Amino acid sequence: METLLAFVIGGLYAAGLYLLLRRNLGRVILGLALLTNACNLLLFTTGRLTRGRPPLLPEGADAPQGPYADPVPQALVLTAIVIGFGVLAFALALAFRVYRATGTEDLDLLRTTDELAAYEDASTSEERDERPEQRGGAAE
């Protein structure tokens, strides 16, 4: 079973890296999700796949008896899932904002944001110039 998971993890890493190198922002985010899942599976596999009892100590015993499941890799995977979800949610929100601001998700067209910053500065300065005139006209 661990050999099969090694090939699955390798495939997820390969697909994730391939998607990270694409020009489309959506594919980059999908590659990030695949890499996160591959890391989770890697952490889970390194903890050894055993069906055992929880590592609880019976009364009077110094160590758990028989095969028991190691809780540390499970806790690491749970933490990695939460962190991966947060990173993925942030990346999706950022991609949505970039698409709304620029109208494209092609990474080659997003090389510079100087034109966008100049456009936003010009539009905010126009809004500032219009507001005092509107207030002045209404107050007189």
C-alpha positions as CSV (number, residue, x, y, z in Angstrom):
1,M,0.0,0.0,0.0
2,E,2.8,2.4,0.8
3,T,4.4,1.8,-2.6
4,L,1.1,2.7,-4.3
5,L,0.9,5.8,-2.3
6,A,4.5,6.7,-3.2
7,F,3.5,6.6,-6.9
8,V,0.3,8.6,-6.2
9,I,2.3,11.2,-4.3
10,G,4.9,11.4,-7.1
11,G,2.1,11.9,-9.6
12,L,0.5,14.6,-7.6
13,Y,3.8,16.4,-7.2
14,A,4.5,16.2,-10.9
15,A,1.0,17.4,-11.9
16,G,1.2,20.2,-9.3
17,L,4.5,21.4,-10.6
18,Y,3.4,21.2,-14.2
19,L,0.4,23.3,-13.4
20,L,2.4,25.8,-11.4
21,L,4.5,26.5,-14.6
22,R,1.4,27.4,-16.7
23,R,0.4,30.9,-17.8
24,N,-3.2,30.7,-16.6
25,L,-3.7,31.9,-13.0
26,G,-6.5,29.3,-12.4
27,R,-4.2,26.5,-13.3
28,V,-1.5,27.9,-11.0
29,I,-4.0,27.8,-8.1
30,L,-5.0,24.3,-9.1
31,G,-1.3,23.3,-9.1
32,L,-1.0,24.8,-5.6
33,A,-3.9,22.7,-4.4
34,L,-2.4,19.5,-5.9
35,L,0.9,20.3,-4.1
36,T,-0.9,20.8,-0.9
37,N,-2.6,17.4,-1.2
38,A,0.6,15.7,-2.1
39,C,2.3,17.1,1.0
40,N,-0.6,15.9,3.1
41,L,-0.4,12.4,1.7
42,L,3.4,12.4,2.2
43,L,3.0,13.4,5.8
44,F,0.3,10.7,6.3
45,T,2.4,8.0,4.6
46,T,5.6,8.8,6.7
47,G,3.5,8.0,9.8
48,R,3.2,4.4,8.6
49,L,-0.2,3.1,7.6
50,T,-1.2,0.8,10.4
51,R,-4.5,-0.2,11.7
52,G,-4.0,-0.1,15.4
53,R,-5.5,1.0,18.6
54,P,-5.3,4.5,19.9
55,P,-2.1,5.1,21.9
56,L,-3.8,5.0,25.3
57,L,-2.1,3.6,28.3
58,P,-4.0,0.9,30.3
59,E,-3.9,1.2,34.1
60,G,-0.5,0.1,35.4
61,A,1.3,0.0,32.0
62,D,4.3,2.0,31.1
63,A,3.8,1.9,27.3
64,P,1.0,1.3,24.9
65,Q,0.6,-2.4,24.0
66,G,0.5,-3.9,20.6
67,P,0.3,-1.9,17.3
68,Y,-1.0,1.5,17.9
69,A,-1.6,4.5,15.6
70,D,0.9,7.3,15.9
71,P,-1.0,10.5,16.5
72,V,1.8,13.0,15.5
73,P,1.5,12.5,11.7
74,Q,-2.3,12.7,12.0
75,A,-2.0,16.0,13.9
76,L,0.5,17.3,11.3
77,V,-1.8,16.4,8.4
78,L,-4.8,18.0,10.1
79,T,-2.7,21.2,10.6
80,A,-1.5,21.1,7.0
81,I,-5.0,20.7,5.8
82,V,-6.1,23.9,7.6
83,I,-3.1,25.9,6.5
84,G,-3.5,24.6,2.9
85,F,-7.2,25.6,2.9
86,G,-6.3,29.1,4.2
87,V,-3.6,29.6,1.5
88,L,-6.0,28.3,-1.2
89,A,-8.8,30.6,-0.1
90,F,-6.4,33.6,-0.1
91,A,-5.0,32.7,-3.5
92,L,-8.6,32.4,-4.9
93,A,-9.5,35.8,-3.5
94,L,-6.4,37.4,-4.8
95,A,-6.9,35.8,-8.3
96,F,-10.5,37.1,-8.3
97,R,-9.3,40.6,-7.4
98,V,-6.6,40.5,-10.1
99,Y,-9.1,39.4,-12.7
100,R,-11.6,42.1,-11.8
101,A,-8.9,44.7,-11.8
102,T,-7.1,43.7,-15.0
103,G,-9.7,41.7,-17.0
104,T,-7.2,38.8,-17.7
105,E,-5.8,35.8,-15.9
106,D,-2.8,35.3,-18.3
107,L,0.3,35.7,-16.2
108,D,2.4,37.0,-19.1
109,L,0.0,40.0,-19.4
110,L,0.2,40.6,-15.6
111,R,4.0,41.2,-15.6
112,T,3.7,44.8,-14.6
113,T,1.0,46.7,-12.7
114,D,2.5,50.2,-13.3
115,E,-0.2,51.0,-15.9
116,L,-2.9,49.8,-13.5
117,A,-1.5,51.8,-10.6
118,A,-1.3,54.9,-12.8
119,Y,-4.9,54.4,-13.9
120,E,-6.1,54.0,-10.3
121,D,-4.1,57.1,-9.1
122,A,-5.7,59.1,-11.9
123,S,-9.2,57.9,-11.2
124,T,-8.9,58.6,-7.4
125,S,-7.4,62.1,-8.0
126,E,-10.4,62.9,-10.4
127,E,-12.8,61.8,-7.7
128,R,-11.1,64.0,-5.1
129,D,-11.2,66.9,-7.5
130,E,-15.0,66.4,-8.1
131,R,-16.0,66.1,-4.5
132,P,-15.1,69.6,-3.3
133,E,-17.0,71.2,-6.2
134,Q,-20.1,69.2,-5.4
135,R,-20.0,70.1,-1.8
136,G,-19.2,73.7,-2.5
137,G,-22.1,74.0,-4.9
138,A,-24.6,72.4,-2.4
139,A,-23.4,74.6,0.5
140,E,-23.8,77.9,-1.3
